[in-house]
Amino acid sequence: IFLDPWHLRHVEKDVLIPKIMREKAKERCSEQVQDFTKCCKNSGVLMVVKCRKENSALKECLTAYYNDPAFYEECKMEYLKEREEFRKTGIPTKKRLQKLPTSM
């Protein structure tokens, strides 16, 4: 079977690529993530009220990435590269990145 290297299935477009986007956006918004996490830890049950500012800053940062077409393309290309590698080797990225044993 010939597989079009650019064709994306529904699950890839709607689940797998957005997952990469969320992971990368969290990394790029790490300062806001840290501020919000710290606020929540320090506020206990009052975090909903006390951490509005931090929550808004985090949402704003993440949303800016989610709505950026260039960021989507970057994540899509990363996904396609991983998929192509998987199709060649049969080894998922997670397993491939794990350190191979040096001695048996």
MOPAC internal coordinates of N, CA, C and O (Angstrom, degrees):
PM7 1SCF
backbone

  N    0.0000 0     0.00 0     0.00 0    0    0    0
  C    1.4659 1     0.00 0     0.00 0    1    0    0
  C    1.5254 1   108.70 1     0.00 0    2    1    0
  O    1.2310 1   120.92 1   -46.28 1    3    2    1
  N    1.3272 1   115.85 1   133.72 1    3    2    1
  C    1.4561 1   120.08 1   175.19 1    5    3    2
  C    1.5174 1   108.69 1   -87.42 1    6    5    3
  O    1.2310 1   120.86 1   -54.21 1    7    6    5
  N    1.3196 1   115.96 1   125.79 1    7    6    5
  C    1.4537 1   120.61 1   178.06 1    9    7    6
  C    1.5239 1   109.33 1  -107.72 1   10    9    7
  O    1.2310 1   120.61 1   -57.56 1   11   10    9
  N    1.3248 1   116.45 1   122.44 1   11   10    9
  C    1.4531 1   121.40 1   176.66 1   13   11   10
  C    1.5295 1   108.20 1   -65.33 1   14   13   11
  O    1.2310 1   120.23 1   -60.91 1   15   14   13
  N    1.3451 1   117.16 1   119.09 1   15   14   13
  C    1.4665 1   119.39 1  -176.21 1   17   15   14
  C    1.5258 1   113.75 1   -65.53 1   18   17   15
  O    1.2310 1   119.68 1   165.33 1   19   18   17
  N    1.3347 1   118.22 1   -14.67 1   19   18   17
  C    1.4707 1   121.36 1  -178.43 1   21   19   18
  C    1.5207 1   112.87 1  -102.80 1   22   21   19
  O    1.2310 1   120.04 1   167.36 1   23   22   21
  N    1.3433 1   117.54 1   -12.64 1   23   22   21
  C    1.4596 1   120.25 1  -177.52 1   25   23   22
  C    1.5301 1   110.66 1   -70.72 1   26   25   23
  O    1.2310 1   121.31 1   -46.46 1   27   26   25
  N    1.3283 1   115.10 1   133.54 1   27   26   25
  C    1.4618 1   120.02 1   177.92 1   29   27   26
  C    1.5190 1   109.66 1  -115.15 1   30   29   27
  O    1.2310 1   121.19 1   -49.29 1   31   30   29
  N    1.3272 1   115.32 1   130.71 1   31   30   29
  C    1.4597 1   119.64 1   175.26 1   33   31   30
  C    1.5244 1   108.68 1   -76.12 1   34   33   31
  O    1.2310 1   120.94 1   -17.35 1   35   34   33
  N    1.3220 1   115.81 1   162.65 1   35   34   33
  C    1.4630 1   123.02 1   179.89 1   37   35   34
  C    1.5287 1   111.08 1   -51.35 1   38   37   35
  O    1.2310 1   120.30 1   132.46 1   39   38   37
  N    1.3313 1   117.03 1   -47.54 1   39   38   37
  C    1.4649 1   121.42 1  -177.34 1   41   39   38
  C    1.5370 1   111.21 1   -64.96 1   42   41   39
  O    1.2310 1   120.20 1   147.98 1   43   42   41
  N    1.3161 1   117.22 1   -32.02 1   43   42   41
  C    1.4665 1   120.45 1   178.78 1   45   43   42
  C    1.5292 1   110.27 1   -70.04 1   46   45   43
  O    1.2310 1   120.77 1   134.12 1   47   46   45
  N    1.3433 1   116.13 1   -45.88 1   47   46   45
  C    1.4708 1   121.33 1  -179.44 1   49   47   46
  C    1.5244 1   112.01 1   -66.06 1   50   49   47
  O    1.2310 1   120.88 1   136.85 1   51   50   49
  N    1.3276 1   115.92 1   -43.15 1   51   50   49
  C    1.4661 1   120.57 1  -169.98 1   53   51   50
  C    1.5212 1   115.03 1   -97.35 1   54   53   51
  O    1.2310 1   119.91 1   165.71 1   55   54   53
  N    1.3329 1   117.78 1   -14.29 1   55   54   53
  C    1.4633 1   119.74 1  -177.11 1   57   55   54
  C    1.5314 1   111.82 1  -124.87 1   58   57   55
  O    1.2310 1   120.61 1   122.79 1   59   58   57
  N    1.3246 1   116.44 1   -57.21 1   59   58   57
  C    1.4623 1   119.98 1  -170.56 1   61   59   58
  C    1.5344 1   113.61 1   -71.76 1   62   61   59
  O    1.2310 1   120.10 1   135.37 1   63   62   61
  N    1.3273 1   117.41 1   -44.63 1   63   62   61
  C    1.4682 1   119.63 1   178.95 1   65   63   62
  C    1.5362 1   110.39 1   -68.38 1   66   65   63
  O    1.2310 1   119.08 1   135.45 1   67   66   65
  N    1.3504 1   119.36 1   -44.55 1   67   66   65
  C    1.4697 1   118.49 1   175.40 1   69   67   66
  C    1.5304 1   113.33 1   -58.84 1   70   69   67
  O    1.2310 1   120.24 1   148.77 1   71   70   69
  N    1.3329 1   117.14 1   -31.23 1   71   70   69
  C    1.4714 1   120.07 1   177.14 1   73   71   70
  C    1.5333 1   109.82 1   -63.63 1   74   73   71
  O    1.2310 1   120.36 1   135.55 1   75   74   73
  N    1.3314 1   116.92 1   -44.45 1   75   74   73
  C    1.4696 1   121.04 1   177.25 1   77   75   74
  C    1.5273 1   109.38 1   -62.27 1   78   77   75
  O    1.2310 1   120.81 1   138.59 1   79   78   77
  N    1.3454 1   116.06 1   -41.41 1   79   78   77
  C    1.4665 1   120.52 1   179.62 1   81   79   78
  C    1.5258 1   110.61 1   -60.00 1   82   81   79
  O    1.2310 1   120.49 1   135.40 1   83   82   81
  N    1.3430 1   116.67 1   -44.60 1   83   82   81
  C    1.4763 1   120.04 1  -179.86 1   85   83   82
  C    1.5195 1   111.07 1   -62.15 1   86   85   83
  O    1.2310 1   120.66 1   135.36 1   87   86   85
  N    1.3367 1   116.33 1   -44.64 1   87   86   85
  C    1.4664 1   120.57 1  -178.85 1   89   87   86
  C    1.5316 1   111.27 1   -62.58 1   90   89   87
  O    1.2310 1   121.00 1   133.14 1   91   90   89
  N    1.3406 1   115.69 1   -46.86 1   91   90   89
  C    1.4669 1   120.02 1  -178.82 1   93   91   90
  C    1.5240 1   111.73 1   -67.99 1   94   93   91
  O    1.2310 1   120.55 1   140.56 1   95   94   93
  N    1.3388 1   116.56 1   -39.44 1   95   94   93
  C    1.4696 1   120.27 1   179.80 1   97   95   94
  C    1.5295 1   110.06 1   -63.80 1   98   97   95
  O    1.2310 1   120.45 1   139.78 1   99   98   97
  N    1.3398 1   116.75 1   -40.22 1   99   98   97
  C    1.4697 1   120.05 1   177.80 1  101   99   98
  C    1.5235 1   110.92 1   -61.00 1  102  101   99
  O    1.2310 1   120.57 1   139.83 1  103  102  101
  N    1.3359 1   116.51 1   -40.17 1  103  102  101
  C    1.4687 1   120.69 1   177.68 1  105  103  102
  C    1.5292 1   109.98 1   -63.29 1  106  105  103
  O    1.2310 1   120.93 1   135.07 1  107  106  105
  N    1.3240 1   115.82 1   -44.93 1  107  106  105
  C    1.4635 1   120.27 1  -176.46 1  109  107  106
  C    1.5281 1   112.57 1   -73.64 1  110  109  107
  O    1.2310 1   120.45 1   158.68 1  111  110  109
  N    1.3306 1   116.75 1   -21.32 1  111  110  109
  C    1.4663 1   121.51 1   176.95 1  113  111  110
  C    1.5307 1   110.23 1  -104.51 1  114  113  111
  O    1.2310 1   120.43 1  -151.75 1  115  114  113
  N    1.3233 1   116.79 1    28.25 1  115  114  113
  C    1.4693 1   120.31 1  -171.88 1  117  115  114
  C    1.5228 1   113.02 1   -59.37 1  118  117  115
  O    1.2310 1   120.14 1   146.50 1  119  118  117
  N    1.3236 1   117.34 1   -33.50 1  119  118  117
  C    1.4676 1   119.98 1   178.83 1  121  119  118
  C    1.5298 1   110.42 1   -62.55 1  122  121  119
  O    1.2310 1   120.61 1   134.47 1  123  122  121
  N    1.3438 1   116.43 1   -45.53 1  123  122  121
  C    1.4647 1   120.99 1   179.52 1  125  123  122
  C    1.5260 1   110.94 1   -67.52 1  126  125  123
  O    1.2310 1   120.51 1   142.76 1  127  126  125
  N    1.3422 1   116.63 1   -37.24 1  127  126  125
  C    1.4649 1   121.35 1   177.61 1  129  127  126
  C    1.5292 1   109.21 1   -61.32 1  130  129  127
  O    1.2310 1   120.78 1   133.45 1  131  130  129
  N    1.3336 1   116.11 1   -46.55 1  131  130  129
  C    1.4718 1   120.80 1   179.94 1  133  131  130
  C    1.5222 1   111.75 1   -62.62 1  134  133  131
  O    1.2310 1   120.61 1   135.69 1  135  134  133
  N    1.3430 1   116.45 1   -44.31 1  135  134  133
  C    1.4706 1   120.22 1   179.93 1  137  135  134
  C    1.5263 1   110.79 1   -60.45 1  138  137  135
  O    1.2310 1   120.83 1   134.41 1  139  138  137
  N    1.3259 1   116.02 1   -45.59 1  139  138  137
  C    1.4706 1   120.65 1  -178.87 1  141  139  138
  C    1.5303 1   110.68 1   -65.61 1  142  141  139
  O    1.2310 1   120.49 1   135.66 1  143  142  141
  N    1.3293 1   116.67 1   -44.34 1  143  142  141
  C    1.4710 1   121.38 1  -179.96 1  145  143  142
  C    1.5248 1   110.50 1   -61.17 1  146  145  143
  O    1.2310 1   121.03 1   135.02 1  147  146  145
  N    1.3340 1   115.63 1   -44.98 1  147  146  145
  C    1.4660 1   120.49 1  -179.99 1  149  147  146
  C    1.5346 1   110.37 1   -62.36 1  150  149  147
  O    1.2310 1   120.87 1   135.75 1  151  150  149
  N    1.3220 1   115.95 1   -44.25 1  151  150  149
  C    1.4625 1   120.58 1   179.55 1  153  151  150
  C    1.5250 1   110.54 1   -60.43 1  154  153  151
  O    1.2310 1   120.32 1   135.15 1  155  154  153
  N    1.3208 1   116.99 1   -44.85 1  155  154  153
  C    1.4724 1   121.24 1  -179.07 1  157  155  154
  C    1.5261 1   110.96 1   -62.68 1  158  157  155
  O    1.2310 1   120.59 1   137.32 1  159  158  157
  N    1.3193 1   116.48 1   -42.68 1  159  158  157
  C    1.4710 1   120.38 1  -179.99 1  161  159  158
  C    1.5221 1   110.91 1   -62.64 1  162  161  159
  O    1.2310 1   120.84 1   142.60 1  163  162  161
  N    1.3368 1   116.00 1   -37.40 1  163  162  161
  C    1.4638 1   120.53 1  -177.19 1  165  163  162
  C    1.5236 1   113.63 1   -82.96 1  166  165  163
  O    1.2310 1   119.97 1   166.74 1  167  166  165
  N    1.3313 1   117.66 1   -13.26 1  167  166  165
  C    1.4648 1   120.08 1  -172.52 1  169  167  166
  C    1.5143 1   114.66 1  -106.12 1  170  169  167
  O    1.2310 1   119.76 1   165.14 1  171  170  169
  N    1.3344 1   118.07 1   -14.86 1  171  170  169
  C    1.4655 1   120.38 1   179.98 1  173  171  170
  C    1.5144 1   111.99 1    57.27 1  174  173  171
  O    1.2310 1   120.82 1    47.00 1  175  174  173
  N    1.3357 1   116.05 1  -133.00 1  175  174  173
  C    1.4713 1   120.56 1  -175.47 1  177  175  174
  C    1.5262 1   112.85 1   -68.83 1  178  177  175
  O    1.2310 1   120.17 1   162.73 1  179  178  177
  N    1.3313 1   117.28 1   -17.27 1  179  178  177
  C    1.4649 1   120.21 1  -179.35 1  181  179  178
  C    1.5275 1   113.05 1   -86.86 1  182  181  179
  O    1.2310 1   120.52 1  -173.06 1  183  182  181
  N    1.3536 1   116.61 1     6.94 1  183  182  181
  C    1.4675 1   119.27 1  -174.48 1  185  183  182
  C    1.5264 1   113.02 1   -58.31 1  186  185  183
  O    1.2310 1   120.01 1   146.86 1  187  186  185
  N    1.3319 1   117.58 1   -33.14 1  187  186  185
  C    1.4707 1   120.07 1  -179.39 1  189  187  186
  C    1.5248 1   110.11 1   -58.71 1  190  189  187
  O    1.2310 1   120.91 1   138.91 1  191  190  189
  N    1.3199 1   115.86 1   -41.09 1  191  190  189
  C    1.4629 1   121.24 1  -178.62 1  193  191  190
  C    1.5265 1   111.01 1   -82.45 1  194  193  191
  O    1.2310 1   120.69 1   134.05 1  195  194  193
  N    1.3209 1   116.28 1   -45.95 1  195  194  193
  C    1.4716 1   120.95 1  -172.34 1  197  195  194
  C    1.5212 1   114.45 1   -75.17 1  198  197  195
  O    1.2310 1   119.58 1   155.20 1  199  198  197
  N    1.3099 1   118.41 1   -24.80 1  199  198  197
  C    1.4686 1   120.16 1  -172.40 1  201  199  198
  C    1.5271 1   113.35 1  -108.09 1  202  201  199
  O    1.2310 1   120.22 1  -157.23 1  203  202  201
  N    1.3245 1   117.18 1    22.77 1  203  202  201
  C    1.4773 1   119.94 1  -179.83 1  205  203  202
  C    1.5158 1   112.35 1   -58.23 1  206  205  203
  O    1.2310 1   120.83 1   135.50 1  207  206  205
  N    1.3399 1   116.02 1   -44.50 1  207  206  205
  C    1.4677 1   120.80 1  -177.89 1  209  207  206
  C    1.5332 1   110.49 1   -61.15 1  210  209  207
  O    1.2310 1   120.62 1   132.61 1  211  210  209
  N    1.3358 1   116.42 1   -47.39 1  211  210  209
  C    1.4680 1   121.20 1  -179.48 1  213  211  210
  C    1.5291 1   111.18 1   -65.78 1  214  213  211
  O    1.2310 1   120.97 1   140.47 1  215  214  213
  N    1.3349 1   115.75 1   -39.53 1  215  214  213
  C    1.4663 1   120.75 1   179.00 1  217  215  214
  C    1.5263 1   110.34 1   -63.91 1  218  217  215
  O    1.2310 1   120.63 1   136.19 1  219  218  217
  N    1.3265 1   116.39 1   -43.81 1  219  218  217
  C    1.4753 1   120.56 1   179.00 1  221  219  218
  C    1.5208 1   111.49 1   -62.61 1  222  221  219
  O    1.2310 1   120.76 1   137.04 1  223  222  221
  N    1.3390 1   116.15 1   -42.96 1  223  222  221
  C    1.4707 1   120.17 1  -179.85 1  225  223  222
  C    1.5269 1   110.16 1   -62.93 1  226  225  223
  O    1.2310 1   120.73 1   138.57 1  227  226  225
  N    1.3283 1   116.22 1   -41.43 1  227  226  225
  C    1.4677 1   120.81 1   179.50 1  229  227  226
  C    1.5250 1   110.32 1   -65.15 1  230  229  227
  O    1.2310 1   120.25 1   131.58 1  231  230  229
  N    1.3336 1   117.12 1   -48.42 1  231  230  229
  C    1.4737 1   120.83 1   179.38 1  233  231  230
  C    1.5147 1   111.36 1   -59.02 1  234  233  231
  O    1.2310 1   120.69 1   137.86 1  235  234  233
  N    1.3276 1   116.28 1   -42.14 1  235  234  233
  C    1.4657 1   121.49 1  -179.24 1  237  235  234
  C    1.5264 1   110.59 1   -62.05 1  238  237  235
  O    1.2310 1   120.75 1   135.02 1  239  238  237
  N    1.3310 1   116.18 1   -44.98 1  239  238  237
  C    1.4662 1   120.60 1   179.97 1  241  239  238
  C    1.5294 1   110.56 1   -63.51 1  242  241  239
  O    1.2310 1   120.09 1   130.60 1  243  242  241
  N    1.3335 1   117.44 1   -49.40 1  243  242  241
  C    1.4686 1   121.57 1  -178.57 1  245  243  242
  C    1.5292 1   111.28 1   -62.25 1  246  245  243
  O    1.2310 1   120.58 1   134.88 1  247  246  245
  N    1.3241 1   116.49 1   -45.12 1  247  246  245
  C    1.4698 1   121.74 1  -177.92 1  249  247  246
  C    1.5274 1   111.16 1   -62.17 1  250  249  247
  O    1.2310 1   120.59 1   142.60 1  251  250  249
  N    1.3297 1   116.47 1   -37.40 1  251  250  249
  C    1.4687 1   120.02 1   178.67 1  253  251  250
  C    1.5291 1   109.61 1   -58.95 1  254  253  251
  O    1.2310 1   120.34 1   138.95 1  255  254  253
  N    1.3331 1   116.96 1   -41.05 1  255  254  253
  C    1.4728 1   120.10 1   177.82 1  257  255  254
  C    1.5239 1   111.45 1   -70.86 1  258  257  255
  O    1.2310 1   120.07 1   135.28 1  259  258  257
  N    1.3400 1   117.47 1   -44.72 1  259  258  257
  C    1.4765 1   120.53 1  -178.40 1  261  259  258
  C    1.5235 1   111.80 1   -59.65 1  262  261  259
  O    1.2310 1   120.31 1   148.50 1  263  262  261
  N    1.3295 1   117.01 1   -31.50 1  263  262  261
  C    1.4667 1   120.90 1  -177.10 1  265  263  262
  C    1.5229 1   113.91 1   -93.83 1  266  265  263
  O    1.2310 1   120.20 1  -175.76 1  267  266  265
  N    1.3293 1   117.23 1     4.24 1  267  266  265
  C    1.4641 1   121.72 1  -177.48 1  269  267  266
  C    1.5344 1   110.31 1   -92.89 1  270  269  267
  O    1.2310 1   120.28 1   -68.78 1  271  270  269
  N    1.3490 1   117.06 1   111.22 1  271  270  269
  C    1.4705 1   119.99 1  -178.41 1  273  271  270
  C    1.5354 1   112.93 1   -58.81 1  274  273  271
  O    1.2310 1   119.79 1   145.25 1  275  274  273
  N    1.3154 1   118.01 1   -34.75 1  275  274  273
  C    1.4696 1   121.08 1   179.73 1  277  275  274
  C    1.5285 1   110.19 1   -66.74 1  278  277  275
  O    1.2310 1   120.48 1   142.49 1  279  278  277
  N    1.3228 1   116.68 1   -37.51 1  279  278  277
  C    1.4664 1   121.36 1   178.28 1  281  279  278
  C    1.5295 1   109.99 1   -66.78 1  282  281  279
  O    1.2310 1   120.63 1   139.72 1  283  282  281
  N    1.3448 1   116.41 1   -40.28 1  283  282  281
  C    1.4706 1   120.59 1   176.62 1  285  283  282
  C    1.5351 1   109.54 1   -59.70 1  286  285  283
  O    1.2310 1   120.71 1   133.24 1  287  286  285
  N    1.3319 1   116.24 1   -46.76 1  287  286  285
  C    1.4704 1   120.75 1  -179.45 1  289  287  286
  C    1.5269 1   111.03 1   -61.06 1  290  289  287
  O    1.2310 1   120.78 1   137.56 1  291  290  289
  N    1.3260 1   116.11 1   -42.44 1  291  290  289
  C    1.4690 1   120.99 1   178.58 1  293  291  290
  C    1.5339 1   110.26 1   -59.03 1  294  293  291
  O    1.2310 1   120.55 1   134.34 1  295  294  293
  N    1.3217 1   116.55 1   -45.66 1  295  294  293
  C    1.4661 1   121.13 1  -179.42 1  297  295  294
  C    1.5269 1   111.13 1   -69.32 1  298  297  295
  O    1.2310 1   120.67 1   143.45 1  299  298  297
  N    1.3453 1   116.33 1   -36.55 1  299  298  297
  C    1.4634 1   120.61 1   178.27 1  301  299  298
  C    1.5222 1   110.07 1   -63.59 1  302  301  299
  O    1.2310 1   120.39 1   136.45 1  303  302  301
  N    1.3413 1   116.86 1   -43.55 1  303  302  301
  C    1.4665 1   120.50 1  -179.88 1  305  303  302
  C    1.5328 1   110.34 1   -64.93 1  306  305  303
  O    1.2310 1   120.48 1   141.35 1  307  306  305
  N    1.3255 1   116.68 1   -38.65 1  307  306  305
  C    1.4618 1   120.58 1   177.00 1  309  307  306
  C    1.5286 1   109.79 1   -61.96 1  310  309  307
  O    1.2310 1   120.73 1   136.23 1  311  310  309
  N    1.3373 1   116.20 1   -43.77 1  311  310  309
  C    1.4582 1   120.78 1   178.97 1  313  311  310
  C    1.5310 1   110.69 1   -62.49 1  314  313  311
  O    1.2310 1   120.38 1   133.49 1  315  314  313
  N    1.3355 1   116.87 1   -46.51 1  315  314  313
  C    1.4654 1   121.04 1  -178.53 1  317  315  314
  C    1.5279 1   111.25 1   -61.86 1  318  317  315
  O    1.2310 1   120.54 1   142.70 1  319  318  317
  N    1.3361 1   116.57 1   -37.30 1  319  318  317
  C    1.4639 1   121.05 1   177.82 1  321  319  318
  C    1.5308 1   110.07 1   -64.08 1  322  321  319
  O    1.2310 1   120.82 1   134.78 1  323  322  321
  N    1.3468 1   116.04 1   -45.22 1  323  322  321
  C    1.4660 1   120.75 1   178.29 1  325  323  322
  C    1.5270 1   110.72 1   -62.28 1  326  325  323
  O    1.2310 1   120.85 1   137.07 1  327  326  325
  N    1.3401 1   115.98 1   -42.93 1  327  326  325
  C    1.4630 1   120.43 1  -178.49 1  329  327  326
  C    1.5279 1   110.57 1   -64.44 1  330  329  327
  O    1.2310 1   120.80 1   137.42 1  331  330  329
  N    1.3242 1   116.07 1   -42.58 1  331  330  329
  C    1.4706 1   120.52 1   179.82 1  333  331  330
  C    1.5361 1   109.90 1   -61.86 1  334  333  331
  O    1.2310 1   120.79 1   136.64 1  335  334  333
  N    1.3271 1   116.09 1   -43.36 1  335  334  333
  C    1.4614 1   121.30 1   178.99 1  337  335  334
  C    1.5287 1   110.15 1   -62.38 1  338  337  335
  O    1.2310 1   120.59 1   138.25 1  339  338  337
  N    1.3307 1   116.48 1   -41.75 1  339  338  337
  C    1.4606 1   121.11 1   178.50 1  341  339  338
  C    1.5277 1   110.54 1   -62.95 1  342  341  339
  O    1.2310 1   120.60 1   137.67 1  343  342  341
  N    1.3227 1   116.45 1   -42.33 1  343  342  341
  C    1.4727 1   120.06 1  -179.52 1  345  343  342
  C    1.5306 1   111.30 1   -64.97 1  346  345  343
  O    1.2310 1   120.70 1   148.24 1  347  346  345
  N    1.3389 1   116.27 1   -31.76 1  347  346  345
  C    1.4688 1   120.30 1   178.16 1  349  347  346
  C    1.5219 1   111.81 1   -75.19 1  350  349  347
  O    1.2310 1   120.87 1   134.44 1  351  350  349
  N    1.3400 1   115.95 1   -45.56 1  351  350  349
  C    1.4698 1   120.50 1  -170.27 1  353  351  350
  C    1.5239 1   113.96 1  -100.67 1  354  353  351
  O    1.2310 1   120.59 1   153.85 1  355  354  353
  N    1.3485 1   116.48 1   -26.15 1  355  354  353
  C    1.4612 1   119.78 1  -174.92 1  357  355  354
  C    1.5197 1   112.55 1    78.69 1  358  357  355
  O    1.2310 1   120.75 1  -175.43 1  359  358  357
  N    1.3205 1   116.16 1     4.57 1  359  358  357
  C    1.4686 1   120.38 1  -179.14 1  361  359  358
  C    1.5274 1   109.09 1  -108.57 1  362  361  359
  O    1.2310 1   120.22 1   -57.33 1  363  362  361
  N    1.3471 1   117.19 1   122.67 1  363  362  361
  C    1.4737 1   119.56 1   177.42 1  365  363  362
  C    1.5321 1   110.89 1   -62.97 1  366  365  363
  O    1.2310 1   120.34 1   -28.39 1  367  366  365
  N    1.3314 1   116.95 1   151.61 1  367  366  365
  C    1.4596 1   122.50 1  -177.47 1  369  367  366
  C    1.5183 1   111.95 1   -52.53 1  370  369  367
  O    1.2310 1   120.16 1   133.91 1  371  370  369
  N    1.3349 1   117.30 1   -46.09 1  371  370  369
  C    1.4657 1   120.89 1  -178.11 1  373  371  370
  C    1.5189 1   111.39 1   -54.52 1  374  373  371
  O    1.2310 1   120.62 1   133.70 1  375  374  373
  N    1.3271 1   116.43 1   -46.30 1  375  374  373
  C    1.4660 1   120.66 1  -178.54 1  377  375  374
  C    1.5299 1   111.15 1   -70.00 1  378  377  375
  O    1.2310 1   120.89 1   142.48 1  379  378  377
  N    1.3475 1   115.91 1   -37.52 1  379  378  377
  C    1.4521 1   120.75 1  -178.59 1  381  379  378
  C    1.5294 1   111.00 1   -65.76 1  382  381  379
  O    1.2310 1   120.62 1   146.65 1  383  382  381
  N    1.3362 1   116.42 1   -33.35 1  383  382  381
  C    1.4560 1   120.73 1  -177.55 1  385  383  382
  C    1.5160 1   113.22 1   -80.93 1  386  385  383
  O    1.2310 1   120.48 1   163.85 1  387  386  385
  N    1.3334 1   116.69 1   -16.15 1  387  386  385
  C    1.4571 1   119.44 1   177.54 1  389  387  386
  C    1.5183 1   108.33 1   -68.90 1  390  389  387
  O    1.2310 1   120.85 1   -36.31 1  391  390  389
  N    1.3087 1   115.98 1   143.69 1  391  390  389
  C    1.4571 1   120.28 1  -176.90 1  393  391  390
  C    1.5263 1   110.00 1   -66.02 1  394  393  391
  O    1.2310 1   121.21 1   -48.12 1  395  394  393
  N    1.3020 1   115.29 1   131.88 1  395  394  393
  C    1.4619 1   120.02 1   177.69 1  397  395  394
  C    1.5222 1   108.86 1   -78.00 1  398  397  395
  O    1.2310 1   120.38 1   -35.46 1  399  398  397
  N    1.3232 1   116.88 1   144.54 1  399  398  397
  C    1.4725 1   118.56 1   178.75 1  401  399  398
  C    1.5288 1   111.00 1   -61.84 1  402  401  399
  O    1.2310 1   120.68 1   -42.11 1  403  402  401
  N    1.3476 1   116.31 1   137.89 1  403  402  401
  C    1.4495 1   119.79 1  -177.70 1  405  403  402
  C    1.5214 1   112.96 1   -83.06 1  406  405  403
  O    1.2310 1   120.91 1   152.67 1  407  406  405
  N    1.3309 1   115.87 1   -27.33 1  407  406  405
  C    1.4675 1   118.51 1   177.23 1  409  407  406
  C    1.5191 1   109.65 1  -141.54 1  410  409  407
  O    1.2310 1   121.20 1   -24.95 1  411  410  409
  N    1.3012 1   115.31 1   155.05 1  411  410  409
  C    1.4715 1   119.74 1  -177.90 1  413  411  410
  C    1.5127 1   110.07 1  -110.76 1  414  413  411
  O    1.2310 1   120.10 1   180.00 1  415  414  413

